[in-house]
Amino acid sequence: MKFEILSTDGRARCGKCITDHGIFQTPAFMPVGTQGTVKGMTPRMLDEIGVEVILSNTYHLYLRPGTDILNRAGGIGKFMSWNKSILTDSGGFQIFSLSELRTVHEDGVQFRSHIDGSLHLFTPEKVIDIQREIGADITMVLDECIPYPSTFDRAAESNELTLRWAKRCFERHRNSLSLYDHTQALFGIVQGGIYPEIRKYSTQTLCKMDFDGYAIGGLAVGEPTEQMYDIVDLCTEELPHNKPRYLMGVGTPENLLNAIERGIDMFDCVLPTRNGRNAMFFTKQGKIHITNSKYKEDFFPVDETCECYTCRNFSRAYIRHLFQAKEILALELATIHNVYFYQWLMLEARRAIVEQRFIPWKEEQDFISQQELAICS
């Protein structure tokens, strides 16, 4: 993987990542395709919208369909007919969410499958081996995600374990080869909760290992928004300028723009797809809950300025009717619109950075509240 910064505006960066499956431009939002599919969308739909990179999950793909199937298929890209870039999360966050089904120790994480209760062990080495078989372009180290709030001592202890695991992942990745006809990058993950000194130590230690890129994990788990931005600020100041920076699991359109302002290049989040399936649409004027009765006879598009397939062809009244009737098409049209909105947002952010007007452009967006602007000023 190669990363090139094309333009900057303050700390905001516009660039491109080049993998063996093509270029994705940054800042980039990666739709979440946890199990090898972005819910409600075909690969062709994603391509037509302009998506250049998606995220899948090691934990879920390991359990189902299993790495033997993916290996025989030629990797996840061929299995799902997606010929562009793919990033796989290590599964650390998913295992963290199985609090009653997992045990963390020095060697790794032992957990029970949420599907059938079978017992499994993820070591740092095994996570790298699994991601080799999955065949993503960008892979992640195994890390421990801690809940919010956690004490300083708990965060420090967990971070030390994550750093030891990161070193083992790095060594395994360096001493193994891709199973397919493309190379695979490896990102380290900064942890440390809300404690600046732990985050700084985590960042500096990981940078010495010289990963292909760096992620910031363990945020958007309940901490105040101001603290999240403070941690992002601290980490981006410490991370190398010439490597991509990925803020994991974040978030709202406001979060994305405020993180871009702080030097973040990559994002993923389930919000656009999950919220769409629950009848919530992101628009340039703010959120719309389409099942509201006021849209029953509203024959305008969801967003009159939007060029997505949904807005070019269907009214709010019709989409509301589909949700009321529990039609599958409702979920598809909502997902198309929301994923398009996030891609539009990244495109406009890149343009604003290139034209040296990112901050005024960001502050002009109607969906950003005055409270958010106050936090970031």
Number of C-alpha atoms within 10 A of each C-alpha: 18 15 19 15 17 14 16 18 17 14 15 25 26 26 19 19 21 15 20 15 19 14 17 21 23 26 32 30 29 24 26 26 19 19 20 22 18 20 18 19 17 14 16 12 14 19 14 11 19 15 23 22 25 24 26 26 24 28 24 19 22 20 16 14 12 16 22 13 17 21 18 10 14 16 22 25 20 12 15 15 13 21 16 19 23 24 25 26 23 24 22 20 20 15 24 20 13 14 10 10 15 17 15 16 9 10 14 21 20 17 21 17 17 13 9 8 10 10 12 13 16 21 19 26 20 15 27 26 20 20 31 23 23 31 28 29 26 21 29 27 29 29 29 27 23 20 17 15 13 14 13 15 10 14 24 21 13 20 24 17 18 26 23 17 22 25 17 18 26 22 15 17 23 10 8 11 13 18 17 15 10 14 17 23 18 23 25 31 27 29 30 31 29 22 16 15 13 21 24 20 19 23 27 16 14 19 18 8 13 15 16 20 24 25 24 22 23 25 26 17 16 11 15 11 14 12 17 19 18 14 20 22 17 16 27 21 15 15 21 16 12 12 19 26 26 26 25 19 19 22 19 16 22 17 18 25 24 22 27 27 22 22 27 28 27 22 25 20 18 19 20 26 26 18 17 25 21 16 21 20 23 25 20 16 11 14 11 16 17 24 19 10 11 12 20 16 13 14 13 16 18 25 22 12 11 17 15 19 15 23 20 15 10 15 21 23 20 19 26 23 18 17 19 13 10 11 12 12 13 23 23 18 22 29 27 22 26 24 27 25 23 22 21 18 19 23 18 16 27 25 16 20 24 18 12 16 14 24 17 10 14 19 15 10 15 12 17 20 12 11 8 16 13 8 12 15 5
